[in-house]
Amino acid sequence: LEASVRALEQLLRAPMHVFWSRLLHDRSLSDFLDGVLRFSPRGFGRSAPRADEADGSPGEGQLRACLLRVLLRLASPEKDGGAAALPPADWSSLVYDRWLL
C-alpha cells in the first residue's frame, strides 16, 4: 500500500501535462485505478462498521484519500493549470472517449 500511496502522491505533485500524460498512456495506472474503484469493499447500507472491520489499516485510508484527490483533479481541469487548463471540449473528449471517468 505504501508504494501505491507514494506513486499517487507523486502523480498529484506532477505538472498538468505530466499528470494527463500518465493518465492517458500508462496502462498500469489506469488498470490500478480501475481495480481499486471496482473491487474495493463498500459499506453502503450499513449504519456502522463492525468492530472487526474498524477502519482498516492506516495505509488503506491514505490510499483512498490519494485516489479521491486523483479523481478530483481529473474531474476539475479548470483548477489544474490556470490559464493553461484544458478547454472543456478537449477535456470531455479525453475523459469520455478514453473512458477515464
Phi, psi and omega in degrees: 000322182298319180294321178294318178297314179299317181295319179291322177295321177296318178299319180292331178279346184292150174297164185307312185295327179287317178304308182292323178299315178297317180296324184278329190243347182266097184298324180294326177293313180295323176295320179296310180300316179298315181297317179296314181294323184283322191247000177293141177297145179239146181253029182297140174081003178256140180283326180202150178292150176289158183301323182281356179249002183359245181242008185075193180278159177302327179297326178295318178296319178295319179298314179297320179296317179295318179299317179297318179294324176296315180295322178294319178294321178296322184275352184234065185294335181292337178271350185254096176110359177056238182294337181272009182298156178293135173297149183307320181294319178293318179300311182296324177297313179297312187290313186275322180291332181255009175058042179281331177238000000 
